[in-house]
Amino acid sequence: MSQPQANPSPSSAELGSSAIGVIGTGAMAEAMIAGLLRQGLLSRPQVVCSHPRAERARELEERLGVTVLADNLEVARKADILILAVKPQVLPRVLRQLAGSVPAETLVISIVGGAGTAALAAGLGHRAIVRAMPNTPAQIGEGVTVWFATAAVTPAAKGQVSALLSALGTQLEVEDERQVAMATAVSGTGPTYAFLFAESLVEAAVHLGFPRHLARRLVLETLRGSIAFAIQSGEHPAQLRDMVTSPGGTSAEALAALERGRFRTVVSDAVWAAFRRTLQLEAALDESGANSAPADTTPSA
Ligand SMILES: NC(=O)c1ccc[n+]([C@@H]2O[C@H](COP(=O)([O-])OP(=O)(O)OC[C@H]3O[C@@H](n4cnc5c(N)ncnc54)[C@H](OP(=O)(O)O)[C@@H]3O)[C@@H](O)[C@H]2O)c1
């Protein structure tokens, strides 16, 4: 995996006056557009979205001030960069609708869970494709997105991808598409693990006798502070854990209990289970040539 790309200061020059088309303008796509507009990386007239529901279209126009059309095909034909952000179940239908109609020079960026570039390329009849896997904190600009570009994506287009995905937080390009599937199990599904751990700690604090509001505050601030400390110090988590584990102390006692409960093994099993599931769903989409609906692989679902 390469280092994060110039994430803190993406430049509007990367995107220039490119027309950005968005198909599947739900939670993720809205977060992306809002972030790009907020950071001044795009101007409103550059963005054209589609949505099949008039009510949602009006909501998007009001909230974002961008053009929203009812027709996916019209958006695909207008876009220099086309973002696909529909749910996996809807993807085969959208691919059939767009097949052969995306101009060859258009860059397609898909954030659809479980959709490999081979299936997307075959479904669209198109070569320049980026497959990206964001995660839920992207909705507040604090996500991490792992992305892979096909050989037809030029270096200049990759600069545009970096700028676009920076609106969601940190972004990392990988050379091996399998790492996008691996990231689905680690960072894509990661918030689920983090939320379950936080929930367990809140419940334990309540069990000890803390009022719920205090338990929640204590846990979230502890996790936030610990992660900020880990990032700032640059130390391996094991080193930081060692620093707070005095011989015969409370941390040592707590760690022994976690090891008895096979904490690390269970975490590892969960990550492998999510990875195997991602591969199964990808294979289903590939085999069907994107002609049948895969199950939803949205990590947070
Ligand atoms: N959320 C995450 O944390 C996350 C993380 C990684 C990847 N992803 C991927 O990102 C994609 C979008 O996720 P999301 O959470 O943003 O889902 P979402 O909120 O459901 O967004 C999808 C949008 O597409 C619309 N839509 C349905 N049929 C359509 C059609 N035929 N043409 C155009 N638009 C259509 C939906 O409309 P309705 O509201 O009417 O259904 C909805 O607004 C998914 O593929 C998911 O796997 C999400």
The ligand as a MOL file (V3000), in Angstrom:
LIG
                    3D

  0  0  0     0  0            999 V3000
M  V30 BEGIN CTAB
M  V30 COUNTS 48 52 0 0 0
M  V30 BEGIN ATOM
M  V30 1 N -22.0960 3.7050 3.6430 0
M  V30 2 C -20.8610 3.2350 3.7840 0
M  V30 3 O -20.2190 3.3100 4.8280 0
M  V30 4 C -20.1620 2.6030 2.6090 0
M  V30 5 C -18.8360 2.2060 2.7590 0
M  V30 6 C -18.1850 1.6660 1.6590 0
M  V30 7 C -18.8460 1.5080 0.4530 0
M  V30 8 N -20.1370 1.8820 0.3530 0 CHG=1
M  V30 9 C -20.8060 1.6690 -0.9160 0
M  V30 10 O -21.3190 2.8940 -1.3910 0
M  V30 11 C -22.5090 2.6430 -2.1250 0
M  V30 12 C -23.5770 3.6010 -1.6520 0
M  V30 13 O -23.7950 3.4070 -0.2700 0
M  V30 14 P -24.7430 4.3990 0.5400 0
M  V30 15 O -24.6000 4.0160 1.9740 0
M  V30 16 O -24.5050 5.7870 0.1040 0 CHG=-1
M  V30 17 O -26.1780 3.9020 -0.0140 0
M  V30 18 P -27.5110 4.7420 -0.2540 0
M  V30 19 O -27.6080 5.8520 0.7240 0
M  V30 20 O -28.6280 3.7630 -0.3400 0
M  V30 21 O -27.2700 5.4000 -1.7130 0
M  V30 22 C -27.6460 4.8160 -2.9150 0
M  V30 23 C -28.6140 5.7550 -3.6280 0
M  V30 24 O -28.8960 5.2410 -4.9290 0
M  V30 25 C -30.2730 5.5040 -5.1890 0
M  V30 26 N -30.7770 4.6440 -6.2700 0
M  V30 27 C -31.5460 3.5180 -6.1670 0
M  V30 28 N -31.7990 3.0230 -7.3940 0
M  V30 29 C -31.1820 3.8310 -8.2680 0
M  V30 30 C -31.0830 3.8410 -9.6920 0
M  V30 31 N -31.6460 2.8820 -10.4510 0
M  V30 32 N -30.3910 4.8290 -10.2710 0
M  V30 33 C -29.7840 5.7950 -9.5450 0
M  V30 34 N -29.8480 5.8340 -8.2050 0
M  V30 35 C -30.5250 4.8700 -7.5680 0
M  V30 36 C -30.9130 5.2330 -3.8560 0
M  V30 37 O -32.2270 5.7530 -3.8370 0
M  V30 38 P -33.2930 5.2910 -2.7080 0
M  V30 39 O -33.0100 6.1780 -1.5380 0
M  V30 40 O -34.6040 5.5460 -3.3360 0
M  V30 41 O -33.0320 3.8610 -2.4260 0
M  V30 42 C -29.9530 5.9330 -2.9170 0
M  V30 43 O -30.2540 7.3040 -2.7870 0
M  V30 44 C -22.8730 1.1820 -1.9100 0
M  V30 45 O -22.5660 0.4280 -3.0550 0
M  V30 46 C -22.0200 0.7460 -0.7700 0
M  V30 47 O -21.6330 -0.6110 -0.8860 0
M  V30 48 C -20.8080 2.4460 1.3950 0
M  V30 END ATOM
M  V30 BEGIN BOND
M  V30 1 1 1 2
M  V30 2 2 2 3
M  V30 3 1 2 4
M  V30 4 1 4 5
M  V30 5 2 4 48
M  V30 6 2 5 6
M  V30 7 1 6 7
M  V30 8 2 7 8
M  V30 9 1 8 9
M  V30 10 1 8 48
M  V30 11 1 9 10
M  V30 12 1 9 46
M  V30 13 1 10 11
M  V30 14 1 11 12
M  V30 15 1 11 44
M  V30 16 1 12 13
M  V30 17 1 13 14
M  V30 18 2 14 15
M  V30 19 1 14 16
M  V30 20 1 14 17
M  V30 21 1 17 18
M  V30 22 2 18 19
M  V30 23 1 18 20
M  V30 24 1 18 21
M  V30 25 1 21 22
M  V30 26 1 22 23
M  V30 27 1 23 24
M  V30 28 1 23 42
M  V30 29 1 24 25
M  V30 30 1 25 26
M  V30 31 1 25 36
M  V30 32 1 26 27
M  V30 33 1 26 35
M  V30 34 2 27 28
M  V30 35 1 28 29
M  V30 36 1 29 30
M  V30 37 2 29 35
M  V30 38 1 30 31
M  V30 39 2 30 32
M  V30 40 1 32 33
M  V30 41 2 33 34
M  V30 42 1 34 35
M  V30 43 1 36 37
M  V30 44 1 36 42
M  V30 45 1 37 38
M  V30 46 2 38 39
M  V30 47 1 38 40
M  V30 48 1 38 41
M  V30 49 1 42 43
M  V30 50 1 44 45
M  V30 51 1 44 46
M  V30 52 1 46 47
M  V30 END BOND
M  V30 END CTAB
M  END
